[in-house]
Amino acid sequence: MARLKVTQKKSAIGGSQPQRNTLRTLGLKRIGDIAVKEDRPEIRGMVAKVAHLVAVEEVE
C-alpha cells in the first residue's frame, strides 16, 4: 500500500482548534516535523483540512 509523507510547513498558531487537533492526530507538533502515514481516505481527508499548513509527498 502507498504511503504519504506529511511535513508541517507552517505554524498552527492562529488556526482553529480543529486544525490544531488534526495536526496532532497526524503526529505533527512543530514546523519541520515529518509523519509517514498509510494512504487511506481518512488520512487524505485530514490532510485536506490542513493543506495550507503541510506539504505531502507519496512514498513507497
Secondary structure as GFF3:
##gff-version 3
##sequence-region A 1 60
A	DSSP	beta_strand	3	8	.	.	.	ID=ss1
A	DSSP	alpha_helix	17	26	.	.	.	ID=ss2
A	DSSP	beta_strand	34	38	.	.	.	ID=ss3
A	DSSP	alpha_helix	41	49	.	.	.	ID=ss4
A	DSSP	beta_strand	54	59	.	.	.	ID=ss5
###
